[in-house]
Amino acid sequence: MKRFIVFVLLAGALSSGLAGQTSSVVRQNDAFISDLKVLESWIRQQMAYRNLPGAAIGIVYDQELVYARGFGYADVEKKTPVTPKTLFRIASNSKTFTATAVMQLRDAGKLRLDDPVEKYLPDFSIQSPFPDAPPVTLFNLLTHTSGLPREAGFPYWTDRRFPTMKEILKSLPEQEMIYPPGVRIKYSNLGMALLGEVVAVVSGMPYDRYIREHIFRPLGMHRSSVFLTDKDKKLLAVPYSHRFPDGSRLVMPFTEAKGLASAANITSSLEDLARFVSLQFRTGKAGGSQILDGYTLAEMHRLHFINKEWTGGYGLGFRVWRDGDYTVVGHGGWVAGNRSQISFIPDEKIGVIVLTNADDASPSFFATRILETLVPVIHDLATPTAPVKNIDPRWEKYTGIYTDLSWYDTEILIYKKHLVMNGFNYPPDDDPEADLMVLYPAGRDTFRMSGPHGNGEKVVFIMDKNDRVVKVKVGENYIFPEDPGLHGFKRLDGLDKREKRE
C-alpha cells in the first residue's frame, strides 16, 4: 500500500441544495451566513490541526439542503477537491436504509416487528446458554437488543474477506448468543446483516435491488448504490488511514461487504444523503417520494430501548440521544478510511451530514458542534412570530393565583406579551422560566397549553355573570381562584397546606 505525507489545502464549492422552497427563510439570511463563516473558519482550523485529507459537510433544514461544501481533497495526490457530489462509503449508516426497508414492508403488511427471525430465515440457528430466553425478533434486530454477537463468525475486519449470506447462515450454529434477547443494547453487524436478508426474502428480490427501487430511486438518490460498479469505484474519495507519527497515512483497501452489505456497504454523496435526511422531516402519507408514512418515521425516531446509563439508546434502526435541550437522532459509520455521521433533530427539522475520508476524522465531533451552533439560529429564523402581537385587555381578568384543592398552587400571569401558567413546584426550579406554559387563544375564555412545557390540553376559564373567574378547567380537572369562599378551603397561615372548612 502506498504511503505518503499529507499536506492539506482546504477548498470547497457551495451547492445550490435540494429542490426546496425555504432558502429565503434560512439560506439567504445574514445571521445564518455570518454563523456559517465562523463555522467554516473553525472547520478549516480543525482540519489543518488534525491534518485531515477531506470532508463534505451539509446542513439540511426541512426540505432543503441549505448549506453544502467540500473541504480538502478527495484525492491528495491528484489534488482532487471534495465537493457535495463526491462519493463516500457511508459504512454503518447503511443500517438506517435497511431499517427503512423493513418499516416499508411492515407498513405493507408483509411482516411484523414481533415476528421471530426464524419465521423468515429457517436456517437461523445459534447456540444459546439461555434456555428460557424468548426467540430473537425483528424488533430485537432493529434496536440492537438481539443478544447476538457483534460480528458473523469470520475475521473480515482483519483479512478484509467478507462472507456471503449463505456462509453467514451456515456458520451461525458455531456461534453463541452473548445475552438473552431484549435484555440490553448490544450493537450487532450480524443482526443487521440478517435483517437485510429478511428484506430480500419478504420482498422477493435481492437486497440491493430493493433498496435501489424502493428507496434510492423515489428519493432521487441517483448517485447512491449498495454495490459499486468498477466505474463508480474510480469516483470514490480515496480512503486514508489514521495519521502516523511522521504525518503520513496509508491508502486503505476497498472492502466489499458481501453478506454484510445491509450493515455496511452503501455508497452515497452529500447531496443524495440530504434527500434521505429531508425525508425524516415529512409528516404525510406514504406515496411517491414520501417512501414512509410520517407516523412511521416518528416511530423510528422514538426511543425504544434505553442504555443502562440513561444517556441515549435506539429507535428503530437509528441511535437516539440527548444533546442539551434537544433530542438528536442519527447514526455513524466507519469502514476502511471512510467515516460518516448523520445527525438530525426532528422537532427542529434540522440535520447535519458529515462525510470524511480518514480513519481519524471523527465526523460526529464536527456534526455535534455544527448542530449546537446553528440550531438556535435556524430555529429563530424559521419559527413564525408568535400569533399574539398585542396583549388582550381581557387577559387581566384571568391573572392570579389558583388552587387545585391539593398541595400546589398555580399562578396565571402575563409575561412577554403572552398569557402564561406557572405551576408552583417544590422545591422551585432554579430557572424562573423552567415551568412556564404559554396559553395560546383557542376561543372565548379558552386557551391551549403550549411552549416547551405545554401538553396541548385546553384551559377554559369559567366566568360568572359579573365576568369574574369562578374556576378554570385544565384538561379534565379544575383549579380555583385563591378565595376560600369559592371552594370551601382556606390556607393555614404560615403553612403550605389547607384544611377543610366546616
N, C-alpha and C positions, 0 to 999 in steps of 0.2 A: 504494500500500500504506500501511496505517495505521502511524503511528509514535508512540510514547508513552514516558513514563518508567515503568519497572517498579519498584514497591515491593513487596517480598516479605514476606508474613506466612506463617509456617510452620504448617501444620495437618495433621492426619492421623487416620486411624482404623485400628484393629487389625483384621485379618481372622482369621476362625476357621480358615483353612487348608484343605488338601485333606482328603479323607476318609481320613485316616491313622490310625495306631494308636500313634504314638510320642510323643505330646505329654507323657505322664508322664515320659518319659526326658529330654527336652530342653526343650520349650517352657515347662514349669511349674517348671523348676529355678531356684533362687535365683541361682546363679552365672551362668547364661545370661541371666537377666533383668537382673542387675547390669551385665554387659558390654553388653547392649543399650542400657541407659540412657546409658552412656558414649558408645557409638557414635551414638546419637540426638543427644546434645549436640554431638558433633563434626560430624555431618551438618548440623545447624542452623547451626553456626558457618561451615562451608564454604559453604553456600548463601547465607547472608547476606553473606559476604565477596565471593562471586562474583556476588551479586545474581541468582541463578537463579530462573526462574519456578516450576518444579515438578519433582517426581521421584517415582517409585514404586519402592520398594526391597523386595525379598523375599529370604528365606533359606529354602532347601529342605534338609531332612535326610531322606534316603532317600525315603519315600513321603508326606512331609508338608511342607506349607508352614508352617514353624514360626514365621515372622515375616513380616508383610506390612503395609506402611504407606505412606501417601501423604504427601508433604511439599510445601508450597506450593500453587500454583494451576495447574489445567489451563487456566483462562481468567482472566488477571489482571484484565481489565476487569470481568468479571461476578463476580469473587471465587469462582469455582467451584473447590472444593478437589480436588486429586488424591486418588484412592482406589485400592485394589487392583483395582477394576473399570474404571478409566479406560482408554480405548483409546488406544494409541500405534502409530505406524507403526514396525516393527522393522527396516526397511531391509534391510541385508545379512545380518541374522540369518535372513532368508528362505532363504538358501543352505543352511542346515542342514536345513531341511524338504525342499528339493529333493534333497539328498543322501540323506535318509531314504527318500524315494520311490524313488530309484534302487536303494538296497540292498534294498528290498522286492521290486522287480522282479527283481533279481539272485537273491535267495533263492528266488523263484518259478520260476527257470529261464528267464526271458523275455529276459535279456540277460547278457552277460559284461563285466566291467570292462576286459578287454584287447581288447574289440571296437573297431575303428576307428569314428570318428564317422560317416563316410560310409555305414556299413552301415545306419544308421537315418535319416540325413539325406543322401540322394543329392545334394542341391543344395549340400552343404558343399564349398566351393572357395575357396581363398585363395592369394595369391601367396606363394611361399617362395624365399628366397635360399639354401636349404639342400637341394640336390637329392638328397643321400644320406640325408636325415633320415627316420626311421620315421613312419608315419601318427599323427595325433593320436588318442588313445584316450579312452574314457570315464574311465579311471583318471586320465589327464592332466587332464581337466576337473575331476574331484573334488578333486585335490590341487594345483590351480593350477600345474601343470607343463606346460601345453599349448604354451607359447610364443606363444599368441595375444595380440593387442593387448588392452589393458585394457578398451576400450570398443568397441561397434559403431561403424560409420562415420558417426556423426551427433553434432552438438554438443548433445545433450539436457540435459547438466548446465548448459549456458549458456542455451538458449532454452526449456527445460522441455518440448520437443516430442519425446516418445519415439516411436520407430518400432515398427511391428508386427513380428512374427516374419518375416512374408513379406518385409518391407522389409529386415530384417537379413540374411536369406539372399541376397536379391538384390544387396545392396551388398558382400557378402563378397569377391567377386573383385577389388574395388578396393582391398582392404586387404592388408597384408603381415605375415607372421609376424615376430615380434621375436626369438625364439630357437627352436632346434630343440626338439621335444618331449622331455621327460624330462631336460633339462639343468639347469634351475634353477626356483625358485619365482618365478612372476610372476602376481600377482593379476589375475584377469580376470572382469569382469562379463559380458563377451561369452561367455566359456566357460561360465559358469553359466547364462546365458540359453539357450544351445544345449542344455545338459543338461536344462533344463526342457522343451524341445521333444522331446527323446528320450523323456522320460516320457510326453508326450502321444501320440507315435507308437506306442510299445510298448504302452501301456495301452489305446489306442483311445478315449481320452476327453480332453477339454481339461484342461490342467494344473490349473486352479483346481478343477475338479470332482474330479480325482484326489486332490488334497491334502485337500479337504473330506471326501470319503467314506472315504479310507484312512488319514488321519492325524488331522485335527481331530475328526471325529465319534467314532471309537473311543476317543480320549483324553479326550473330554468337553470339548474346547476350543470351546464353543458360541458364544463371542463373537469368534472369530478368523475371518479371511477373507483371500483373496487379492485380490479386487476388492470394494471397499466399495460398499454401496448409498448413495443420497443421504441416506437416513435415518441410517445409521451414520456418515456423514461429519460430521454435526452433533454426534456424541458424542465425536469425536476431541479429544484435548488440543490446544489451539491451539499451532501450531509457531512458535517465535520465532527470530530471527536471533541472531548474536553481539551482545554489548553494544557500543554505540558510545561514544566518549569522554564524551558528555554523559549516559551511563547509559541511553539509550533503546535499544529493539530494534524491528526490523521484524517484522510478521506475515508469515511465509513462505507462498508459494502452495502449494496442493495439487498434487502431481505424480502422474500415473497412469503407471506404468512400462510398460504395454502389453507389448511383446515382451520386456522386461527383467523381467517380473513374477517369474520364478523366481529372480532375483538380488536383488530389492529391494522387492517390493510388498506383503508380508504385513502385516496389522494384527492386533494382539493386545492382551491385557491381562496384568497381572502374574499374576493368578490362573490364567489359561489357560496361560501360559508355565511356570508351576510344574509343571503336569501333564507338559509336554514334558521338563522337567529331571528330574522323577522317573522318567520312562521310562528315562533314561540309566543309572539305578542298578539296573535289573532284570536278572535273570540267567536267567529261564525261557525256555521255548519260545514261539515266536510264536503268538498267538491272542487274540482279544478286544482288550482294552486294551493287551496286550503286542504292539504292532504290529511289533516286530522281535525276532528271536531274541537272547538275551543275548550269545551269541558274536559276532553281527554287530555289536551295539552296541560291544563291546570292540574289534572290528576297526576301527570308525570312529574310536574314541578313540586308537588306537595311532598313533604317529608313523610315517608312510610316506615322508616326504621332509623332510629337514632343511635349514635355510637355511645359507648359507655361513659365517655367524658361529657356528653351532652353539648358538644360543640358543633355538631352537624350530623349528617347521615346520608341516606339515599332516598331519592324519589324512585321513579320507575326509569332506570337507565341513566339518570342524572345524579350527580352529587348535589347536596343542598347544605348550605352553611350560613352562618350569620357573620356579617361584617358591619360592626357598629349598629346603626339603626335599620339596616337593610337585610333582607333575606336574599341570598345570592344562589343562583342555580348554574350549573355548568359541568365541565369535565376537562381533564387534561389528557395529554398524550405524549408518549416518548418512545421512539424506536430508532436506533442507529443513526444518530445525528439529526434527527427531526424531533422537535418538541413543540407542542401546541397547547393553547389554552383558550377555551370559550367560557366566558362568564357573563351572566346577564341577570338583571333584576326585573322580574315580571311586573311587579307593582309600578315600576317607573318606566317600563318599556325601553330600557337602555341596556345595551350589550357591548362587550369588548371582545375582539378576536386578536390573538397574538400568535403568529407563526414564525418559527425560528429554525435555523439550520446549524445548530451546535448543541452538543450534549450538555453543556454547562450554561445554557442560555436562561433558564428559569423564567419561562413566559408568564407563569402565574404571578410572579413578582411585579412584572410590568402591568398585567391586567388589573391587579388589585389597586395599584397606585393610580392608574388611569380612572378607574371607577370612582375611587374616593375623591378624586379631584373634580371630575366632570359631572357626577350625578347631581349635586346641588345646583350647578349652573344650568344644566339641561332641564332639571325639574322646574326651576324658576321661570325659564323661558317658555316651557311647554305647558305649564299649568295655567289655565284660564284665570283671569281675575275673578275673585270671589263675586258671586252674583249680587250680593248686597253692597251697594256703594254708600248708602246713607243709613243712619240709624233711624229706625221706625220709632216715632214718639210713643207708640203703644207699648213698646218693649219695657218701658219703665214700670208698667203695671205688673210685669212678670217677675221683676227682680226681688230678691230677698232670700232669707234662709228658710228651708223647708225640712220637715222631719219625715221619716218613714216608719215611725212607731217602733223603731228598733234602736240600735246603738249609734247609728251615724246620721249626720245631717248632710244636706246638700245646699249649696248656695248657687243661685242663678243671678248672673250679673252681666253687664255689658263690657266687653273687652275688645279693643282693636276693631271697632265697628261690627262686632258680632255679638249675638246673644250666646252666652256660654253657660255650661253647667259644670260646677266644680264639686266633686264629692269629697267629703271630709274623711280622710283615711288616717288610721292610727298605726304607727307614727306617720306624720305627714311626710311627703316626699321632699327631698332637698331642692328639687326643681319646682318653682312656683307654677309652671305650666304643665307639669307632668300629668295631671289628671283632668285637664280641661277637655270638655266635649263641646264642639261647636254645634249650635242648634240652627239648622237651616230651615227657613219658612217652607211649609208644605200645606198651607191653607189657613183659614182664620183660626187663630189661637192654637195652631198646630205646627209642629216642627219635627225634624228628624235629627237624631244624634249623629253627627259626622265628625270629621277630623280624625287624627291618628288613634284616638281612644273611643271614638263613637262606634256604635254597633248597628246603625241604620234603623233602630226602633223609633216609633213615633213618641213624641212628647206632646200631650194635649192639655192645655190649660182650661179648666172648667170654671167658668165665671158665674157670679150671682147676678141678680137683677141690677145691682149697682156697679157692675163691671169690675168687681173685685175677684181675685183668685180664691176659689173655695178649696180646690185640690188640683193636683196635677197627675194625670195618668201617664206613667212612664212604662212603656211596653204594656204589660197586663196588670201592673201594680200601681199604687198611689203613694204620693208624698203630699204633705200638708203644710200650709204656711205656719211659721213658728208663732202660733197663737193658741194657748191651751183651750180657749173656749170653742175652737172649731172641731177638735178631735178627741177631747176628753183626757188629754195627758198634760202634765206640767213638768218642767225641768226642776230638779232639785238644785238649789243654789250651791255653786262650787263643785258640783259633781257631774260627771259625764254619764248620767243615766236618768231615767224617768220613772215616775210612779203613777199608778192608775188613780185617777180622780174618782172618789166615791160619789 
